[in-house]
Amino acid sequence: MPIVNDILSGEELQPVMSIKPKSNKTILFTIGYQGISLEEYLNKLLKNDIKLLVDVRRNPKSMKYGFTQSQLKNVCEGVGIKYCTLLKLG
């Protein structure tokens, strides 16, 4: 169960869930994180109904807050997005 259910009340969560797309189609997106905050990044993932984030960076470290492998995995899984790495693609 996503951590968001523990943090937001039902009243606070309802507007978030109402704008979240509901689709059964498998679609591939690409996303970068230059120039945006971790919050903006997560909002883009949620708005596009992303279920799995695949990190393809050869070296999944970052000086930018929230974008190291462990931090990104934790925040993604906290909002119900599965995280994995495919380092060979980076």
C-alpha positions as CSV (number, residue, x, y, z in Angstrom):
1,M,0.0,0.0,0.0
2,P,1.5,3.4,-0.9
3,I,2.6,5.6,1.9
4,V,0.5,8.5,0.6
5,N,-2.5,6.7,2.2
6,D,-0.8,7.1,5.6
7,I,0.0,10.8,5.1
8,L,-3.0,12.3,3.5
9,S,-6.6,12.1,4.9
10,G,-9.3,10.8,2.6
11,E,-10.4,14.4,2.0
12,E,-6.9,15.4,0.9
13,L,-6.3,12.3,-1.2
14,Q,-9.5,12.6,-3.1
15,P,-8.5,15.6,-5.4
16,V,-5.2,13.9,-6.1
17,M,-6.8,10.6,-7.1
18,S,-9.5,12.4,-9.2
19,I,-6.9,13.8,-11.6
20,K,-4.8,10.7,-11.8
21,P,-5.4,9.1,-15.2
22,K,-6.8,5.6,-15.3
23,S,-5.5,3.6,-18.3
24,N,-4.9,-0.1,-19.0
25,K,-2.7,0.6,-22.0
26,T,1.1,-0.1,-21.9
27,I,2.9,3.1,-22.9
28,L,6.6,3.9,-22.8
29,F,7.6,7.4,-21.7
30,T,11.0,9.0,-21.2
31,I,11.7,11.6,-18.6
32,G,14.7,13.6,-17.4
33,Y,15.2,15.5,-14.2
34,Q,17.3,18.5,-15.2
35,G,15.7,21.8,-14.3
36,I,12.9,20.4,-12.2
37,S,12.4,19.5,-8.5
38,L,11.8,16.1,-7.1
39,E,8.2,17.1,-6.4
40,E,7.7,18.2,-10.1
41,Y,9.2,15.0,-11.3
42,L,6.9,12.9,-9.1
43,N,3.9,14.9,-10.2
44,K,4.7,14.2,-13.9
45,L,4.9,10.5,-13.2
46,L,1.6,10.5,-11.3
47,K,-0.2,12.6,-13.8
48,N,0.8,10.2,-16.5
49,D,-0.3,7.2,-14.5
50,I,3.3,5.7,-14.5
51,K,3.4,2.3,-12.7
52,L,7.1,1.5,-13.2
53,L,10.1,3.8,-13.4
54,V,13.2,2.2,-15.0
55,D,16.4,4.0,-14.2
56,V,18.8,3.6,-17.0
57,R,21.6,5.8,-15.8
58,R,25.0,4.1,-15.9
59,N,25.9,5.7,-12.6
60,P,22.6,6.3,-10.7
61,K,24.0,9.0,-8.4
62,S,23.2,12.7,-8.4
63,M,24.2,15.9,-6.6
64,K,20.6,17.0,-6.9
65,Y,18.4,16.3,-3.9
66,G,16.2,13.2,-4.3
67,F,17.7,11.7,-7.4
68,T,20.2,9.2,-6.1
69,Q,19.2,5.6,-6.7
70,S,18.1,4.9,-3.1
71,Q,16.3,8.2,-2.6
72,L,14.4,7.9,-5.9
73,K,13.5,4.3,-5.2
74,N,12.1,5.3,-1.8
75,V,10.0,8.2,-3.0
76,C,8.7,6.4,-6.0
77,E,7.6,3.4,-4.0
78,G,6.2,5.8,-1.4
79,V,3.6,7.0,-3.9
80,G,3.0,3.6,-5.5
81,I,5.4,3.6,-8.4
82,K,7.6,0.6,-8.7
83,Y,11.3,1.4,-9.3
84,C,14.0,-0.7,-11.0
85,T,17.4,-0.2,-12.7
86,L,18.7,-1.3,-16.1
87,L,22.3,0.1,-15.8
88,K,23.4,-1.6,-19.0
89,L,21.2,0.8,-21.0
90,G,22.9,3.9,-19.6
